[in-house]
Amino acid sequence: MKKTLVTTIAFTSLFAFNAQAYDFNNEQCNVDLNGDIKFSEKILSLKTKSERIVKITPDYSLYLDGKAVSLSAQEQKWVAQYYNEIQDSIPQVMTVAAEGVKIANFAVSEVLRGFLGEDSLAATNMEDKLDSLYTGLKSHVYKNPDYLTFDTQVIEDDLGLGANFDEEIDQFVSEIIEQAMGEFFIQMGKNMLSGEGDTSMTSFEARMEKMGEAIETKVEGQGEMLKRETEKLCEMISTIDATESNIQKIRGLSDLDLITFNDKA
């Protein structure tokens, strides 16, 4: 399993950024998750490459395959840092996702509906997909008011953010574009029947160009917030990766290598 954190926000930026200027995986940093992470009921559960189960409790006790691991003072500090850093990163994932959805929905409502009309089914379908993705993630993370939840298996299997996510989104975007084009040509046909056909044909290319420019202009300012929050998340994950390198020094955890961070700066 790879890129769970990345794919939670990848879709939200697809529509809003034509050049993917703030694409988390492509421009800010590249993060691979090479295993499953489960944070539930305040217990962090991980799996090593050799399939050993690691658990860290809220009091920073470490268990390997159900047996308590005796830690030195330095090792205990590393375990506490690792637990806290992963816990703190979860709300930041949600912040980035929320910003992405807000910008994408703004672009849909302000531009796509402006181009196709307020009753555009293509715009509605796009908004529904964005809202469904974010609502599902939010419901998962905050399903219990007393603690955060983040289970990569649930996110992949139940929320649809698995290995085929990119391909599924590409297909969805293609369908939306096809639907939007269909709506436009229906409008153009109506205009032709009313005697405005020549005007519609000659203005089509100009309208398409203006729509692209409008998207870029309208989301540019809001995109700065997304960029800052994404950079913050990148920094947090970089810190987790560094702490994980220390965790690997603990006896029995040398093959715990869930996070690989590659700085794009």
KOLMAR-653839 format. One record per residue (C-alpha): residue number from 0; residue in three letters; chain; x, y, z. Coordinates in Angstrom, 2 decimals, always signed. Example, Ala and Ser with C-alpha at 12.3 -4.5 7.8 and 13.67 -1.06 7.14 Angstrom:
BEGIN
REC|0|ALA|A|+12.30|-4.50|+7.80
REC|1|SER|A|+13.67|-1.06|+7.14
//
This chain:
BEGIN
REC|0|MET|A|+0.00|+0.00|+0.00
REC|1|LYS|A|+1.38|+3.38|-1.02
REC|2|LYS|A|+0.44|+7.02|-0.92
REC|3|THR|A|-2.60|+6.92|+1.34
REC|4|LEU|A|-1.88|+10.41|+2.64
REC|5|VAL|A|-1.28|+11.63|-0.87
REC|6|THR|A|-4.41|+10.16|-2.38
REC|7|THR|A|-6.65|+11.63|+0.28
REC|8|ILE|A|-5.97|+15.06|-1.21
REC|9|ALA|A|-5.04|+14.25|-4.80
REC|10|PHE|A|-8.60|+14.37|-6.13
REC|11|THR|A|-9.38|+17.71|-4.51
REC|12|SER|A|-6.66|+19.42|-6.51
REC|13|LEU|A|-7.39|+17.83|-9.90
REC|14|PHE|A|-10.09|+20.22|-10.98
REC|15|ALA|A|-8.87|+23.37|-9.25
REC|16|PHE|A|-5.34|+23.40|-10.62
REC|17|ASN|A|-4.85|+22.99|-14.33
REC|18|ALA|A|-1.07|+22.89|-13.95
REC|19|GLN|A|-1.22|+21.02|-10.61
REC|20|ALA|A|+0.82|+23.82|-9.06
REC|21|TYR|A|+0.05|+22.66|-5.56
REC|22|ASP|A|-0.11|+18.91|-6.13
REC|23|PHE|A|+1.12|+17.43|-2.87
REC|24|ASN|A|+2.88|+14.44|-4.38
REC|25|ASN|A|+4.35|+16.14|-7.44
REC|26|GLU|A|+5.44|+19.56|-6.25
REC|27|GLN|A|+5.75|+19.78|-2.48
REC|28|CYS|A|+7.09|+16.38|-1.47
REC|29|ASN|A|+6.75|+12.73|-2.29
REC|30|VAL|A|+5.58|+10.41|+0.47
REC|31|ASP|A|+5.26|+6.64|+0.28
REC|32|LEU|A|+3.55|+4.58|+2.97
REC|33|ASN|A|+4.97|+1.08|+2.69
REC|34|GLY|A|+2.56|-0.61|+5.08
REC|35|ASP|A|-0.58|-0.14|+7.12
REC|36|ILE|A|-1.05|+2.40|+9.89
REC|37|LYS|A|-3.93|+2.19|+12.33
REC|38|PHE|A|-4.58|+4.82|+14.99
REC|39|SER|A|-7.70|+3.87|+16.90
REC|40|GLU|A|-8.86|+4.22|+20.50
REC|41|LYS|A|-5.59|+6.08|+21.13
REC|42|ILE|A|-3.53|+3.02|+20.22
REC|43|LEU|A|-1.07|+3.18|+17.33
REC|44|SER|A|-0.75|-0.13|+15.48
REC|45|LEU|A|+1.88|-0.78|+12.82
REC|46|LYS|A|+3.29|-3.73|+10.94
REC|47|THR|A|+6.95|-4.36|+10.09
REC|48|LYS|A|+8.20|-5.74|+6.78
REC|49|SER|A|+8.48|-9.16|+8.43
REC|50|GLU|A|+4.80|-8.98|+9.47
REC|51|ARG|A|+5.50|-8.34|+13.15
REC|52|ILE|A|+2.83|-6.26|+14.90
REC|53|VAL|A|+3.94|-3.11|+16.73
REC|54|LYS|A|+1.64|-1.29|+19.14
REC|55|ILE|A|+2.21|+1.91|+21.06
REC|56|THR|A|-0.23|+2.88|+23.82
REC|57|PRO|A|-1.12|+6.39|+25.02
REC|58|ASP|A|+1.39|+6.06|+27.88
REC|59|TYR|A|+4.05|+5.26|+25.24
REC|60|SER|A|+4.42|+1.61|+26.16
REC|61|LEU|A|+5.72|-0.43|+23.23
REC|62|TYR|A|+4.53|-3.93|+22.39
REC|63|LEU|A|+5.95|-6.25|+19.75
REC|64|ASP|A|+3.69|-9.17|+18.81
REC|65|GLY|A|+1.79|-8.61|+22.04
REC|66|LYS|A|+4.85|-8.64|+24.33
REC|67|ALA|A|+6.03|-5.54|+26.17
REC|68|VAL|A|+9.42|-4.23|+25.06
REC|69|SER|A|+11.82|-2.89|+27.67
REC|70|LEU|A|+13.14|+0.49|+26.57
REC|71|SER|A|+16.05|+2.69|+27.56
REC|72|ALA|A|+15.36|+6.32|+28.44
REC|73|GLN|A|+16.43|+7.42|+24.94
REC|74|GLU|A|+14.34|+4.74|+23.26
REC|75|GLN|A|+11.33|+5.74|+25.35
REC|76|LYS|A|+11.77|+9.31|+24.13
REC|77|TRP|A|+11.83|+8.14|+20.51
REC|78|VAL|A|+8.67|+6.08|+20.97
REC|79|ALA|A|+6.84|+9.04|+22.55
REC|80|GLN|A|+7.94|+11.34|+19.72
REC|81|TYR|A|+6.84|+8.84|+17.07
REC|82|TYR|A|+3.41|+8.36|+18.64
REC|83|ASN|A|+2.80|+12.09|+19.12
REC|84|GLU|A|+4.05|+13.06|+15.66
REC|85|ILE|A|+1.77|+10.58|+13.91
REC|86|GLN|A|-1.20|+11.63|+16.07
REC|87|ASP|A|-0.55|+15.32|+15.35
REC|88|SER|A|-0.29|+14.75|+11.60
REC|89|ILE|A|-3.83|+13.33|+11.28
REC|90|PRO|A|-5.68|+16.66|+11.78
REC|91|GLN|A|-3.26|+18.28|+9.34
REC|92|VAL|A|-4.24|+15.73|+6.69
REC|93|MET|A|-7.82|+16.81|+7.25
REC|94|THR|A|-6.89|+20.50|+7.01
REC|95|VAL|A|-5.21|+19.96|+3.65
REC|96|ALA|A|-8.14|+17.89|+2.38
REC|97|ALA|A|-10.63|+20.54|+3.54
REC|98|GLU|A|-8.71|+23.34|+1.80
REC|99|GLY|A|-8.52|+21.33|-1.40
REC|100|VAL|A|-12.24|+20.59|-1.40
REC|101|LYS|A|-13.09|+24.21|-0.65
REC|102|ILE|A|-11.04|+25.47|-3.57
REC|103|ALA|A|-12.28|+22.82|-5.97
REC|104|ASN|A|-15.92|+23.43|-5.05
REC|105|PHE|A|-15.37|+27.17|-5.44
REC|106|ALA|A|-14.01|+26.61|-8.92
REC|107|VAL|A|-16.95|+24.38|-9.81
REC|108|SER|A|-19.61|+26.75|-8.51
REC|109|GLU|A|-18.04|+29.97|-9.77
REC|110|VAL|A|-16.65|+28.84|-13.11
REC|111|LEU|A|-18.15|+25.60|-14.35
REC|112|ARG|A|-21.68|+26.70|-13.48
REC|113|GLY|A|-20.93|+30.10|-14.95
REC|114|PHE|A|-19.96|+28.38|-18.18
REC|115|LEU|A|-22.73|+25.78|-18.32
REC|116|GLY|A|-25.43|+27.36|-16.17
REC|117|GLU|A|-26.66|+26.95|-12.62
REC|118|ASP|A|-28.49|+23.71|-13.45
REC|119|SER|A|-25.40|+21.97|-14.84
REC|120|LEU|A|-25.49|+18.26|-14.02
REC|121|ALA|A|-21.74|+17.98|-14.67
REC|122|ALA|A|-21.03|+20.61|-12.02
REC|123|THR|A|-23.39|+18.89|-9.57
REC|124|ASN|A|-21.72|+15.52|-10.13
REC|125|MET|A|-18.29|+17.05|-9.55
REC|126|GLU|A|-19.41|+18.71|-6.32
REC|127|ASP|A|-21.06|+15.51|-5.12
REC|128|LYS|A|-17.85|+13.53|-5.72
REC|129|LEU|A|-15.74|+16.07|-3.86
REC|130|ASP|A|-18.16|+16.26|-0.94
REC|131|SER|A|-18.47|+12.48|-0.76
REC|132|LEU|A|-14.71|+12.01|-0.63
REC|133|TYR|A|-14.18|+14.59|+2.09
REC|134|THR|A|-17.26|+13.62|+4.13
REC|135|GLY|A|-16.20|+9.98|+4.12
REC|136|LEU|A|-12.70|+10.84|+5.29
REC|137|LYS|A|-13.96|+13.26|+7.94
REC|138|SER|A|-16.49|+10.75|+9.27
REC|139|HIS|A|-13.75|+8.15|+9.58
REC|140|VAL|A|-11.21|+10.38|+11.32
REC|141|TYR|A|-13.68|+12.00|+13.74
REC|142|LYS|A|-16.13|+9.14|+14.24
REC|143|ASN|A|-15.38|+9.11|+17.98
REC|144|PRO|A|-15.43|+12.48|+19.77
REC|145|ASP|A|-12.86|+11.31|+22.33
REC|146|TYR|A|-10.04|+10.34|+19.99
REC|147|LEU|A|-8.88|+10.44|+16.38
REC|148|THR|A|-9.11|+7.46|+14.05
REC|149|PHE|A|-6.91|+6.81|+11.03
REC|150|ASP|A|-6.87|+3.32|+9.52
REC|151|THR|A|-5.20|+3.05|+6.12
REC|152|GLN|A|-6.97|-0.23|+5.34
REC|153|VAL|A|-10.39|+1.36|+5.93
REC|154|ILE|A|-9.38|+4.42|+3.91
REC|155|GLU|A|-8.36|+2.21|+1.01
REC|156|ASP|A|-11.08|-0.44|+1.11
REC|157|ASP|A|-14.11|+1.52|+2.33
REC|158|LEU|A|-13.37|+5.04|+1.10
REC|159|GLY|A|-11.98|+3.99|-2.27
REC|160|LEU|A|-8.51|+5.49|-1.88
REC|161|GLY|A|-6.65|+2.36|-2.87
REC|162|ALA|A|-4.09|+1.37|-5.47
REC|163|ASN|A|-6.41|+2.15|-8.40
REC|164|PHE|A|-7.42|+5.59|-7.11
REC|165|ASP|A|-5.54|+7.59|-9.73
REC|166|GLU|A|-7.01|+5.58|-12.59
REC|167|GLU|A|-10.52|+5.86|-11.15
REC|168|ILE|A|-10.21|+9.62|-10.80
REC|169|ASP|A|-8.85|+9.98|-14.33
REC|170|GLN|A|-11.88|+8.08|-15.57
REC|171|PHE|A|-14.26|+10.20|-13.50
REC|172|VAL|A|-12.72|+13.47|-14.71
REC|173|SER|A|-12.96|+12.25|-18.31
REC|174|GLU|A|-16.64|+11.48|-17.79
REC|175|ILE|A|-17.25|+14.93|-16.28
REC|176|ILE|A|-15.52|+16.62|-19.22
REC|177|GLU|A|-17.58|+14.57|-21.66
REC|178|GLN|A|-20.76|+15.42|-19.78
REC|179|ALA|A|-19.86|+19.13|-19.69
REC|180|MET|A|-19.18|+19.14|-23.41
REC|181|GLY|A|-22.52|+17.46|-24.02
REC|182|GLU|A|-24.29|+20.13|-21.99
REC|183|PHE|A|-22.55|+22.86|-23.92
REC|184|PHE|A|-23.48|+21.47|-27.30
REC|185|ILE|A|-27.08|+21.12|-26.19
REC|186|GLN|A|-26.99|+24.82|-25.30
REC|187|MET|A|-25.42|+25.59|-28.64
REC|188|GLY|A|-28.11|+23.58|-30.46
REC|189|LYS|A|-30.81|+25.56|-28.71
REC|190|ASN|A|-29.09|+28.79|-29.73
REC|191|MET|A|-28.91|+27.64|-33.33
REC|192|LEU|A|-32.64|+26.97|-33.34
REC|193|SER|A|-33.17|+30.48|-32.06
REC|194|GLY|A|-30.97|+31.96|-34.78
REC|195|GLU|A|-27.82|+32.45|-32.68
REC|196|GLY|A|-25.88|+29.45|-34.00
REC|197|ASP|A|-23.09|+31.33|-35.74
REC|198|THR|A|-22.38|+33.33|-32.60
REC|199|SER|A|-22.25|+30.17|-30.48
REC|200|MET|A|-19.85|+28.40|-32.85
REC|201|THR|A|-17.42|+31.28|-33.08
REC|202|SER|A|-17.46|+31.95|-29.34
REC|203|PHE|A|-16.90|+28.35|-28.23
REC|204|GLU|A|-13.08|+28.42|-28.27
REC|205|ALA|A|-12.98|+31.83|-26.62
REC|206|ARG|A|-15.35|+30.70|-23.87
REC|207|MET|A|-13.26|+27.59|-23.19
REC|208|GLU|A|-10.10|+29.68|-22.94
REC|209|LYS|A|-11.77|+32.19|-20.64
REC|210|MET|A|-13.03|+29.38|-18.39
REC|211|GLY|A|-9.48|+28.09|-17.93
REC|212|GLU|A|-8.21|+31.57|-17.18
REC|213|ALA|A|-11.05|+32.16|-14.74
REC|214|ILE|A|-10.28|+28.98|-12.81
REC|215|GLU|A|-6.63|+29.95|-12.48
REC|216|THR|A|-7.46|+33.50|-11.39
REC|217|LYS|A|-10.19|+32.60|-8.92
REC|218|VAL|A|-8.26|+29.89|-7.07
REC|219|GLU|A|-4.82|+31.50|-7.12
REC|220|GLY|A|-5.26|+33.44|-3.87
REC|221|GLN|A|-7.03|+30.62|-2.06
REC|222|GLY|A|-4.36|+28.23|-3.32
REC|223|GLU|A|-1.75|+29.98|-1.22
REC|224|MET|A|-3.47|+28.68|+1.92
REC|225|LEU|A|-3.50|+25.15|+0.54
REC|226|LYS|A|+0.16|+25.48|-0.37
REC|227|ARG|A|+1.10|+26.59|+3.15
REC|228|GLU|A|-0.91|+23.82|+4.79
REC|229|THR|A|+0.58|+21.25|+2.41
REC|230|GLU|A|+4.09|+22.45|+3.18
REC|231|LYS|A|+3.31|+22.11|+6.86
REC|232|LEU|A|+2.12|+18.54|+6.35
REC|233|CYS|A|+5.27|+17.76|+4.37
REC|234|GLU|A|+7.39|+19.06|+7.23
REC|235|MET|A|+5.47|+16.95|+9.73
REC|236|ILE|A|+5.90|+13.79|+7.67
REC|237|SER|A|+9.59|+14.52|+7.19
REC|238|THR|A|+9.93|+14.70|+10.98
REC|239|ILE|A|+8.06|+11.41|+11.39
REC|240|ASP|A|+10.40|+9.77|+8.88
REC|241|ALA|A|+13.43|+10.99|+10.84
REC|242|THR|A|+11.99|+9.72|+14.12
REC|243|GLU|A|+11.22|+6.38|+12.49
REC|244|SER|A|+14.92|+6.05|+11.66
REC|245|ASN|A|+15.58|+6.21|+15.40
REC|246|ILE|A|+12.79|+3.74|+16.15
REC|247|GLN|A|+14.54|+1.26|+13.86
REC|248|LYS|A|+17.45|+1.20|+16.33
REC|249|ILE|A|+15.23|-0.48|+18.93
REC|250|ARG|A|+15.78|-4.24|+19.13
REC|251|GLY|A|+13.28|-6.06|+16.92
REC|252|LEU|A|+12.22|-2.97|+14.95
REC|253|SER|A|+15.00|-2.70|+12.38
REC|254|ASP|A|+12.55|-3.49|+9.58
REC|255|LEU|A|+9.88|-1.01|+10.65
REC|256|ASP|A|+10.00|+1.28|+7.61
REC|257|LEU|A|+6.52|+2.59|+6.92
REC|258|ILE|A|+7.28|+6.13|+5.81
REC|259|THR|A|+9.62|+7.17|+3.02
REC|260|PHE|A|+9.90|+10.93|+2.55
REC|261|ASN|A|+11.50|+12.43|-0.54
REC|262|ASP|A|+11.88|+16.21|-0.46
REC|263|LYS|A|+11.10|+17.89|-3.78
REC|264|ALA|A|+12.45|+21.28|-2.76
//
